[in-house]
């Protein structure tokens, strides 16, 4: 699971996630959309599995927060989607279901989990569905991007017979 080769890929994906958040984002209602993070979640779920995808999402959110280009909402917004994407791919071996897991995990579940985090830690008054449109826009665009990249990678030799990196 955490071989040196996998850890190197995990570090590279986290770095791409941080770099992508620096340059590629757009406003989406009360939050900013970072589609590269969601694309990385789908790719890491497909290439490495749920555990490494979760670690990559955590590392990316932590570094983004340390650099001041993220908020506490980056943690649930990336980690829940990455975990669900990883489990969806692990169970059904279809990148499209990993993208669906990312959308459900981030766009629906994480948007609801973010409400108490915003209320308690960020001092925001947020209703139950406040973050859902922004999280859905961000996760759908990123999941589609990740799905397109995963489809191209599947045509290369990066995947073995089992569909893993």
Buried (B, 14 or more C-beta within 10 A) or exposed (E): EEEEEBBEBBEEBBBBBBEBBEEBBEEBBBBBBBBBBBBBBBBBBBBBBBBBBBBBBBBBBBBBBEEEBBBBBBBBBBBBBBBBBBBBBBEEEEBBBBBBBBBBBBBBBBBBBBBEBBBEEEEBEBEEEBBBBBBBBBBBBBBBBBBBBBEEBEEEEEBEEEBBB
